Amino acid sequence: MKIGLLQINFTVGDFPRNTEKVLLAYERAVRAGAELCVGSELGLCGYPPRDLLNRQDFLQQHDAALGALAKKIGSVPLLLGGIEKNRKKAGRPLHNSAFLLQKGKAKVVAQKSLLPTYDVFDEDRYFEPASHAVPRRIGQNRVGITICEDIWNDEDLWPERRYRTDPVRQVCQKGIDLLINLSASPWHLGKERVRYRLLAEVAKRQKIPVIQVNQVGGNDELVFDGQSMVVNRKGGLLAVGLAFAEDVKVVDLEGKSEKPTWKGEEEQVFRALVLGTKDYLHKCGFREVVLGLSGGIDSALTAVIATEALGPDNVLGVALPSQFSSEGSVADAEALAKNLGVRCARIPIQDSFETVLRSINPVRGGKKGGLTEENLQSRLRGLILMGISNDSGRLLLTTGNKSEMAVGYCTLYGDMCGALAVLADVPKTMVYRISRWVNRNSEVIPKSSIEKAPSAELRPDQKDQDSLPPYEELDRILESYVVNEGSIGGMVKKGISRAVAEEVVRKIDYSEYKRRQAAPGIKVTTKAFGMGRRVPLAQRFDPRASARGGSGKR
């Protein structure tokens, strides 16, 4: 059997364009010999639709689009994810379902059984789970149809299972010739390898081919990588869709398998950030961006990503030097802009800074220097950049990284101003790795931006390490405390200084209020700040007390 994989970049709620994309991909696959075409989870409406699912007009447009698409589907069937109303009086009002479209008709052939509520998922808020899973006959084959999370509860692979049931085993026990999984699986570093291992193990154990079609594209904070896969009954990889790009493939289930090859981590994160940035801009109706260029590595990498995503003509960099900005940093910003072919404006802030200082001096009571003056510079930069954004219609990108966001090494209403935080889920050590990868063939990011000691340049001779531990150590603590939700005691056992761990943890907890007001960031790790991490602001839990064996005080 030849399966057409329709790996499509959907925009949430854009029913006319989504329908057009499905039809074009379907026709292309049919011309290439597909006997069954398969799309992704909630394909017509885009994933995740979130609270749009509570709107009756949204559901009506979905149903109208589904009916219109079905009329254009011929004898080659199309399997596509969509929304189904729950006909029972009890339970959630909707089902996350799979529809089989053929010869003008659309019928439900499966409902999602496992509804995730962890991390970035909240599906139990909207959907009622399936009561059972049964095979469906498509052509000459008995097909098991599952939807995304349904395949992620294998008792042989996961030591801690989230659900009591395993829909894959249930449907396989009833006898099937192949298993299909319609997916909208967000990407994080290493996710494609985990998916392949999962699909291969299922195929080998059940002795059936497994097809998974995954959505591609950026939707708000989430990036979907595509990389749809087909494995044979021995777990061999028959095909994999493009990474971070739309793709249509027709795969012969009797074809030869290939050895999986994956891109390096730096390239994958870079491609994810480019796609996330591009889709966030375009799906929100923007084409151009503005960002501050400090001459540092974070703003440089953000500019590279924006240029790759949007083209140099659509990127405006702005250097905003103060009396503390070194000539080298300004030169680095201008050199970067030249290398990228983007425009770079230069707007000094010294006069504005002195004017604001004179205005607030009567209230300060003669005080000079300190955090107030440092933050004033950052906030003036944010004010100017937002003014340019308002005037030009360019969306403002923030340039802070995950390590800085974690410990609050950023200024609220200053360098945090903006509509998208491109690097918000990228630790500083990964920023360096990606920047060196960007320069693998030629110097795009100035060498000095990578090699010089990081500095906010808000006071004389300032260095990040005046306030923070080395970024290698900071990122280890961040991984342990935020990503793995580990304890200070556990960090100490791994060789981290107790004093350093306690101070960093204190800063992470105290900075939660800043992150609540931050621009959305693109998720590329297993645990990002934002929608997947839910920590209360008003609370008195002190992890440092546990480390000391006492109650302690904050």
FIBA-749158 format. One record per residue (C-alpha): x, y, z; residue in three letters. Coordinates in steps of 0.02 Angstrom, whole numbers, plus 50000, padded with zeros to 5 digits. Layout:
REM residues N
SITE     c1     c2     c3  code
SITE      X      Y      Z   ALA
...
This chain:
REM residues 554
SITE     c1     c2     c3  code
SITE  50000  50000  50000   MET
SITE  50062  50175  49959   LYS
SITE  50028  50305  50093   ILE
SITE  50028  50493  50058   GLY
SITE  50096  50594  50204   LEU
SITE  50024  50770  50206   LEU
SITE  50138  50869  50322   GLN
SITE  50059  51042  50323   ILE
SITE  50088  51207  50412   ASN
SITE  49915  51257  50475   PHE
SITE  49861  51425  50544   THR
SITE  49739  51413  50688   VAL
SITE  49566  51467  50632   GLY
SITE  49612  51503  50450   ASP
SITE  49486  51380  50379   PHE
SITE  49490  51440  50197   PRO
SITE  49680  51433  50183   ARG
SITE  49695  51272  50285   ASN
SITE  49567  51188  50172   THR
SITE  49660  51248  50018   GLU
SITE  49825  51179  50084   LYS
SITE  49750  51010  50122   VAL
SITE  49672  50997  49950   LEU
SITE  49833  51046  49860   LEU
SITE  49935  50921  49961   ALA
SITE  49804  50785  49933   TYR
SITE  49802  50812  49745   GLU
SITE  49991  50808  49739   ARG
SITE  49998  50644  49835   ALA
SITE  49863  50565  49728   VAL
SITE  49958  50611  49569   ARG
SITE  50111  50525  49645   ALA
SITE  50014  50363  49669   GLY
SITE  49949  50373  49848   ALA
SITE  49813  50247  49890   GLU
SITE  49776  50329  50059   LEU
SITE  49819  50507  50111   CYS
SITE  49847  50552  50294   VAL
SITE  49850  50724  50375   GLY
SITE  49882  50780  50554   SER
SITE  49785  50804  50715   GLU
SITE  49650  50940  50712   LEU
SITE  49709  50980  50537   GLY
SITE  49572  51095  50475   LEU
SITE  49569  51209  50626   CYS
SITE  49755  51204  50668   GLY
SITE  49832  51151  50833   TYR
SITE  49814  51207  50970   PRO
SITE  49649  51302  50952   PRO
SITE  49631  51322  51141   ARG
SITE  49479  51423  51197   ASP
SITE  49423  51454  51019   LEU
SITE  49346  51282  51043   LEU
SITE  49219  51364  51160   ASN
SITE  49153  51474  51019   ARG
SITE  49004  51410  50922   GLN
SITE  49048  51513  50768   ASP
SITE  49221  51433  50767   PHE
SITE  49142  51260  50771   LEU
SITE  49019  51308  50634   GLN
SITE  49158  51367  50519   GLN
SITE  49253  51206  50554   HIS
SITE  49104  51099  50505   ASP
SITE  49072  51202  50348   ALA
SITE  49254  51186  50296   ALA
SITE  49252  50998  50328   LEU
SITE  49097  50977  50221   GLY
SITE  49168  51083  50081   ALA
SITE  49331  50987  50081   LEU
SITE  49243  50818  50080   ALA
SITE  49152  50864  49919   LYS
SITE  49320  50883  49832   LYS
SITE  49393  50717  49889   ILE
SITE  49379  50576  49762   GLY
SITE  49401  50388  49772   SER
SITE  49570  50398  49860   VAL
SITE  49524  50418  50044   PRO
SITE  49593  50556  50154   LEU
SITE  49617  50533  50341   LEU
SITE  49620  50700  50432   LEU
SITE  49601  50762  50611   GLY
SITE  49454  50872  50658   GLY
SITE  49326  50921  50789   ILE
SITE  49174  50814  50826   GLU
SITE  49028  50864  50937   LYS
SITE  48994  50748  51083   ASN
SITE  48817  50684  51056   ARG
SITE  48801  50622  51236   LYS
SITE  48730  50734  51372   LYS
SITE  48871  50699  51495   ALA
SITE  49055  50746  51479   GLY
SITE  49149  50876  51381   ARG
SITE  49059  50949  51230   PRO
SITE  49183  50893  51096   LEU
SITE  49291  50749  51034   HIS
SITE  49463  50764  50956   ASN
SITE  49429  50648  50810   SER
SITE  49493  50574  50649   ALA
SITE  49383  50592  50494   PHE
SITE  49389  50484  50338   LEU
SITE  49345  50587  50185   LEU
SITE  49300  50496  50023   GLN
SITE  49184  50525  49876   LYS
SITE  49105  50680  49948   GLY
SITE  49073  50611  50123   LYS
SITE  49160  50632  50291   ALA
SITE  49137  50508  50433   LYS
SITE  49217  50490  50604   VAL
SITE  49330  50338  50613   VAL
SITE  49420  50368  50779   ALA
SITE  49417  50478  50934   GLN
SITE  49566  50525  51039   LYS
SITE  49574  50422  51199   SER
SITE  49716  50502  51298   LEU
SITE  49695  50688  51332   LEU
SITE  49854  50767  51401   PRO
SITE  49849  50902  51535   THR
SITE  50035  50914  51575   TYR
SITE  50163  51043  51519   ASP
SITE  50090  51145  51372   VAL
SITE  49937  51033  51348   PHE
SITE  49761  51063  51415   ASP
SITE  49651  50948  51310   GLU
SITE  49542  50883  51451   ASP
SITE  49477  51060  51463   ARG
SITE  49385  51038  51298   TYR
SITE  49373  50857  51241   PHE
SITE  49287  50699  51298   GLU
SITE  49397  50544  51280   PRO
SITE  49350  50397  51170   ALA
SITE  49264  50253  51258   SER
SITE  49348  50121  51150   HIS
SITE  49465  50097  51002   ALA
SITE  49415  49986  50855   VAL
SITE  49499  49946  50688   PRO
SITE  49428  50020  50529   ARG
SITE  49432  49943  50357   ARG
SITE  49510  50056  50227   ILE
SITE  49523  49971  50058   GLY
SITE  49589  49795  50090   GLN
SITE  49669  49837  50257   ASN
SITE  49613  49835  50437   ARG
SITE  49684  49997  50506   VAL
SITE  49711  50052  50685   GLY
SITE  49690  50241  50698   ILE
SITE  49758  50337  50847   THR
SITE  49783  50522  50881   ILE
SITE  49947  50593  50947   CYS
SITE  49951  50559  51136   GLU
SITE  49867  50390  51111   ASP
SITE  50034  50318  51057   ILE
SITE  50134  50396  51200   TRP
SITE  50086  50276  51340   ASN
SITE  50188  50122  51298   ASP
SITE  50222  50025  51458   GLU
SITE  50385  49955  51388   ASP
SITE  50457  50128  51354   LEU
SITE  50397  50241  51494   TRP
SITE  50436  50195  51675   PRO
SITE  50301  50315  51738   GLU
SITE  50144  50302  51633   ARG
SITE  50017  50443  51642   ARG
SITE  49863  50341  51594   TYR
SITE  49784  50177  51645   ARG
SITE  49746  50124  51466   THR
SITE  49850  50095  51310   ASP
SITE  49744  50128  51153   PRO
SITE  49879  50057  51040   VAL
SITE  49878  49888  51125   ARG
SITE  49689  49888  51131   GLN
SITE  49668  49914  50945   VAL
SITE  49811  49797  50900   CYS
SITE  49735  49655  51001   GLN
SITE  49585  49661  50885   LYS
SITE  49693  49626  50734   GLY
SITE  49757  49760  50616   ILE
SITE  49868  49769  50463   ASP
SITE  49942  49940  50500   LEU
SITE  49935  50077  50631   LEU
SITE  49912  50262  50591   ILE
SITE  49942  50405  50711   ASN
SITE  49879  50581  50671   LEU
SITE  49992  50697  50769   SER
SITE  50022  50876  50823   ALA
SITE  50177  50844  50926   SER
SITE  50272  51002  50977   PRO
SITE  50460  50996  50958   TRP
SITE  50594  51011  51087   HIS
SITE  50776  50965  51076   LEU
SITE  50790  50778  51040   GLY
SITE  50604  50749  51013   LYS
SITE  50624  50672  50839   GLU
SITE  50740  50536  50908   ARG
SITE  50615  50493  51045   VAL
SITE  50474  50482  50918   ARG
SITE  50572  50365  50807   TYR
SITE  50616  50251  50953   ARG
SITE  50433  50247  51005   LEU
SITE  50366  50206  50832   LEU
SITE  50500  50076  50800   ALA
SITE  50465  49984  50963   GLU
SITE  50278  49981  50930   VAL
SITE  50305  49915  50754   ALA
SITE  50425  49778  50809   LYS
SITE  50317  49719  50952   ARG
SITE  50154  49718  50854   GLN
SITE  50237  49665  50689   LYS
SITE  50145  49798  50588   ILE
SITE  50195  49955  50493   PRO
SITE  50168  50118  50588   VAL
SITE  50131  50286  50506   ILE
SITE  50138  50449  50600   GLN
SITE  50097  50615  50515   VAL
SITE  50148  50766  50616   ASN
SITE  50098  50948  50597   GLN
SITE  50234  51074  50553   VAL
SITE  50248  51260  50590   GLY
SITE  50248  51385  50731   GLY
SITE  50091  51424  50829   ASN
SITE  50122  51551  50968   ASP
SITE  50256  51478  51084   GLU
SITE  50253  51305  51007   LEU
SITE  50351  51244  50857   VAL
SITE  50300  51086  50767   PHE
SITE  50442  51006  50672   ASP
SITE  50350  50891  50552   GLY
SITE  50473  50748  50527   GLN
SITE  50326  50631  50495   SER
SITE  50384  50451  50496   MET
SITE  50341  50281  50424   VAL
SITE  50421  50125  50497   VAL
SITE  50402  49947  50434   ASN
SITE  50351  49795  50535   ARG
SITE  50532  49770  50590   LYS
SITE  50551  49948  50652   GLY
SITE  50653  50004  50502   GLY
SITE  50630  50184  50445   LEU
SITE  50545  50189  50274   LEU
SITE  50531  50378  50263   ALA
SITE  50542  50537  50364   VAL
SITE  50467  50706  50318   GLY
SITE  50567  50865  50306   LEU
SITE  50616  50950  50469   ALA
SITE  50534  51119  50502   PHE
SITE  50458  51129  50328   ALA
SITE  50301  51074  50238   GLU
SITE  50316  50910  50143   ASP
SITE  50214  50786  50044   VAL
SITE  50282  50610  50030   LYS
SITE  50212  50450  49955   VAL
SITE  50283  50299  50042   VAL
SITE  50271  50116  49988   ASP
SITE  50249  50010  50144   LEU
SITE  50346  49871  50057   GLU
SITE  50492  49984  50017   GLY
SITE  50670  49975  50083   LYS
SITE  50713  50048  50252   SER
SITE  50848  50177  50282   GLU
SITE  50959  50222  50428   LYS
SITE  50893  50375  50520   PRO
SITE  51005  50529  50516   THR
SITE  50971  50683  50619   TRP
SITE  51040  50859  50608   LYS
SITE  51152  50925  50746   GLY
SITE  51074  51007  50899   GLU
SITE  51133  51183  50854   GLU
SITE  51058  51174  50680   GLU
SITE  50894  51101  50741   GLN
SITE  50870  51236  50874   VAL
SITE  50914  51370  50746   PHE
SITE  50789  51302  50619   ARG
SITE  50655  51291  50753   ALA
SITE  50683  51472  50804   LEU
SITE  50681  51531  50624   VAL
SITE  50517  51441  50589   LEU
SITE  50441  51500  50753   GLY
SITE  50489  51680  50719   THR
SITE  50429  51678  50539   LYS
SITE  50262  51600  50579   ASP
SITE  50230  51709  50731   TYR
SITE  50256  51864  50623   LEU
SITE  50158  51807  50472   HIS
SITE  50015  51724  50565   LYS
SITE  49993  51883  50668   CYS
SITE  49990  51988  50510   GLY
SITE  50165  52066  50519   PHE
SITE  50306  52066  50392   ARG
SITE  50441  52173  50471   GLU
SITE  50534  52181  50637   VAL
SITE  50641  52300  50737   VAL
SITE  50765  52253  50873   LEU
SITE  50901  52334  50975   GLY
SITE  51080  52290  50926   LEU
SITE  51198  52305  51074   SER
SITE  51350  52224  50996   GLY
SITE  51326  52075  51110   GLY
SITE  51297  51894  51063   ILE
SITE  51111  51885  51108   ASP
SITE  51054  52029  50998   SER
SITE  51171  51968  50861   ALA
SITE  51096  51793  50858   LEU
SITE  50919  51863  50866   THR
SITE  50958  51972  50715   ALA
SITE  51028  51823  50619   VAL
SITE  50870  51722  50655   ILE
SITE  50757  51866  50605   ALA
SITE  50852  51893  50444   THR
SITE  50844  51709  50399   GLU
SITE  50658  51706  50438   ALA
SITE  50604  51868  50354   LEU
SITE  50742  51926  50238   GLY
SITE  50861  52072  50267   PRO
SITE  50745  52205  50196   ASP
SITE  50619  52167  50334   ASN
SITE  50739  52185  50481   VAL
SITE  50787  52350  50561   LEU
SITE  50924  52353  50693   GLY
SITE  50946  52500  50810   VAL
SITE  51105  52537  50908   ALA
SITE  51063  52639  51064   LEU
SITE  51230  52685  51143   PRO
SITE  51248  52773  51311   SER
SITE  51402  52842  51396   GLN
SITE  51441  52665  51457   PHE
SITE  51434  52585  51285   SER
SITE  51605  52543  51217   SER
SITE  51651  52594  51041   GLU
SITE  51690  52412  51009   GLY
SITE  51510  52362  51047   SER
SITE  51439  52494  50930   VAL
SITE  51562  52440  50796   ALA
SITE  51512  52257  50821   ASP
SITE  51327  52302  50800   ALA
SITE  51363  52396  50639   GLU
SITE  51476  52257  50574   ALA
SITE  51340  52128  50607   LEU
SITE  51212  52233  50514   ALA
SITE  51330  52248  50367   LYS
SITE  51362  52061  50364   ASN
SITE  51175  52026  50364   LEU
SITE  51131  52163  50242   GLY
SITE  51007  52244  50364   VAL
SITE  50986  52427  50401   ARG
SITE  51060  52488  50566   CYS
SITE  51006  52654  50641   ALA
SITE  51108  52736  50779   ARG
SITE  51013  52832  50914   ILE
SITE  51117  52887  51065   PRO
SITE  51020  52895  51228   ILE
SITE  51137  53002  51334   GLN
SITE  51039  53165  51318   ASP
SITE  50874  53079  51357   SER
SITE  50954  52990  51505   PHE
SITE  51018  53153  51580   GLU
SITE  50849  53237  51554   THR
SITE  50758  53098  51647   VAL
SITE  50886  53102  51787   LEU
SITE  50859  53289  51811   ARG
SITE  50671  53258  51816   SER
SITE  50679  53130  51956   ILE
SITE  50823  53204  52055   ASN
SITE  50708  53302  52173   PRO
SITE  50626  53137  52222   VAL
SITE  50790  53040  52237   ARG
SITE  50855  53155  52372   GLY
SITE  51029  53176  52298   GLY
SITE  51065  52991  52269   LYS
SITE  51174  52947  52120   LYS
SITE  51212  52789  52022   GLY
SITE  51145  52618  52067   GLY
SITE  51012  52507  51993   LEU
SITE  50895  52653  51961   THR
SITE  51012  52731  51834   GLU
SITE  51055  52563  51756   GLU
SITE  50872  52521  51729   ASN
SITE  50833  52696  51665   LEU
SITE  50950  52666  51519   GLN
SITE  50867  52501  51477   SER
SITE  50694  52577  51491   ARG
SITE  50741  52722  51379   LEU
SITE  50797  52597  51249   ARG
SITE  50632  52504  51266   GLY
SITE  50537  52668  51250   LEU
SITE  50628  52715  51090   ILE
SITE  50611  52543  51013   LEU
SITE  50425  52537  51052   MET
SITE  50407  52710  50975   GLY
SITE  50490  52648  50815   ILE
SITE  50378  52495  50819   SER
SITE  50221  52601  50835   ASN
SITE  50277  52722  50701   ASP
SITE  50332  52594  50572   SER
SITE  50217  52448  50608   GLY
SITE  50369  52337  50639   ARG
SITE  50351  52206  50773   LEU
SITE  50481  52226  50912   LEU
SITE  50587  52074  50954   LEU
SITE  50665  52056  51126   THR
SITE  50837  51979  51135   THR
SITE  50858  51908  51311   GLY
SITE  50904  51724  51335   ASN
SITE  50835  51593  51454   LYS
SITE  50978  51607  51578   SER
SITE  50949  51793  51601   GLU
SITE  50761  51772  51610   MET
SITE  50783  51638  51741   ALA
SITE  50873  51748  51867   VAL
SITE  50790  51913  51822   GLY
SITE  50945  51985  51740   TYR
SITE  50835  52092  51630   CYS
SITE  50737  52253  51650   THR
SITE  50548  52253  51659   LEU
SITE  50481  52383  51536   TYR
SITE  50657  52398  51468   GLY
SITE  50748  52264  51371   ASP
SITE  50597  52151  51404   MET
SITE  50488  52263  51293   CYS
SITE  50426  52178  51137   GLY
SITE  50303  52057  51059   ALA
SITE  50412  51902  51040   LEU
SITE  50560  51842  51143   ALA
SITE  50654  51738  51015   VAL
SITE  50787  51667  51134   LEU
SITE  50680  51655  51291   ALA
SITE  50700  51465  51297   ASP
SITE  50882  51459  51241   VAL
SITE  51011  51447  51382   PRO
SITE  51163  51559  51364   LYS
SITE  51280  51413  51334   THR
SITE  51171  51359  51187   MET
SITE  51171  51538  51122   VAL
SITE  51360  51523  51108   TYR
SITE  51349  51353  51024   ARG
SITE  51223  51411  50894   ILE
SITE  51322  51571  50861   SER
SITE  51478  51470  50824   ARG
SITE  51375  51358  50710   TRP
SITE  51311  51513  50619   VAL
SITE  51493  51560  50589   ASN
SITE  51543  51386  50531   ARG
SITE  51580  51442  50353   ASN
SITE  51613  51628  50371   SER
SITE  51605  51764  50502   GLU
SITE  51425  51822  50511   VAL
SITE  51422  51866  50695   ILE
SITE  51578  51969  50735   PRO
SITE  51709  51865  50823   LYS
SITE  51723  51990  50964   SER
SITE  51536  51976  51000   SER
SITE  51564  51793  51037   ILE
SITE  51730  51804  51127   GLU
SITE  51713  51959  51237   LYS
SITE  51648  51945  51415   ALA
SITE  51459  51972  51416   PRO
SITE  51405  52141  51483   SER
SITE  51247  52244  51496   ALA
SITE  51357  52400  51485   GLU
SITE  51247  52499  51606   LEU
SITE  51390  52555  51719   ARG
SITE  51581  52572  51701   PRO
SITE  51673  52407  51669   ASP
SITE  51517  52303  51703   GLN
SITE  51523  52115  51670   LYS
SITE  51381  51987  51687   ASP
SITE  51491  51884  51802   GLN
SITE  51492  52028  51928   ASP
SITE  51314  51978  51969   SER
SITE  51301  51798  51908   LEU
SITE  51402  51638  51917   PRO
SITE  51485  51580  51755   PRO
SITE  51351  51537  51628   TYR
SITE  51406  51355  51620   GLU
SITE  51368  51338  51806   GLU
SITE  51211  51444  51797   LEU
SITE  51140  51337  51657   ASP
SITE  51175  51178  51756   ARG
SITE  51074  51248  51901   ILE
SITE  50937  51305  51782   LEU
SITE  50927  51131  51706   GLU
SITE  50918  51050  51877   SER
SITE  50796  51168  51963   TYR
SITE  50680  51225  51822   VAL
SITE  50684  51084  51695   VAL
SITE  50706  50934  51809   ASN
SITE  50624  51016  51962   GLU
SITE  50769  50955  52069   GLY
SITE  50824  51008  52243   SER
SITE  50970  51110  52304   ILE
SITE  51034  50956  52394   GLY
SITE  51037  50863  52229   GLY
SITE  51138  51002  52149   MET
SITE  51264  50999  52291   VAL
SITE  51288  50812  52266   LYS
SITE  51331  50850  52085   LYS
SITE  51471  50968  52138   GLY
SITE  51383  51136  52136   ILE
SITE  51422  51255  52278   SER
SITE  51279  51263  52403   ARG
SITE  51296  51452  52419   ALA
SITE  51291  51476  52231   VAL
SITE  51144  51357  52209   ALA
SITE  51044  51443  52347   GLU
SITE  51076  51617  52276   GLU
SITE  51028  51566  52099   VAL
SITE  50871  51477  52159   VAL
SITE  50823  51632  52260   ARG
SITE  50841  51740  52104   LYS
SITE  50740  51617  51998   ILE
SITE  50596  51616  52122   ASP
SITE  50598  51804  52151   TYR
SITE  50596  51841  51965   SER
SITE  50434  51749  51927   GLU
SITE  50336  51913  51924   TYR
SITE  50447  51977  51783   LYS
SITE  50422  51822  51678   ARG
SITE  50233  51837  51697   ARG
SITE  50246  52003  51606   GLN
SITE  50370  51947  51474   ALA
SITE  50337  51929  51289   ALA
SITE  50296  51751  51231   PRO
SITE  50449  51648  51190   GLY
SITE  50479  51504  51069   ILE
SITE  50489  51336  51159   LYS
SITE  50638  51228  51112   VAL
SITE  50679  51136  51275   THR
SITE  50579  51012  51376   THR
SITE  50529  51146  51503   LYS
SITE  50510  51327  51451   ALA
SITE  50457  51478  51553   PHE
SITE  50281  51525  51506   GLY
SITE  50126  51421  51470   MET
SITE  50201  51254  51521   GLY
SITE  50267  51309  51692   ARG
SITE  50139  51357  51822   ARG
SITE  50217  51430  51979   VAL
SITE  50118  51541  52099   PRO
SITE  50177  51718  52130   LEU
SITE  50108  51740  52306   ALA
SITE  50184  51593  52401   GLN
SITE  50311  51559  52538   ARG
SITE  50388  51392  52494   PHE
SITE  50576  51406  52519   ASP
SITE  50680  51268  52437   PRO
SITE  50834  51333  52528   ARG
SITE  50756  51283  52693   ALA
SITE  50742  51102  52635   SER
SITE  50925  51104  52588   ALA
SITE  50972  51160  52763   ARG
SITE  50854  51039  52849   GLY
SITE  50751  51177  52931   GLY
SITE  50599  51285  52902   SER
SITE  50696  51445  52864   GLY
SITE  50628  51614  52813   LYS
SITE  50621  51701  52646   ARG
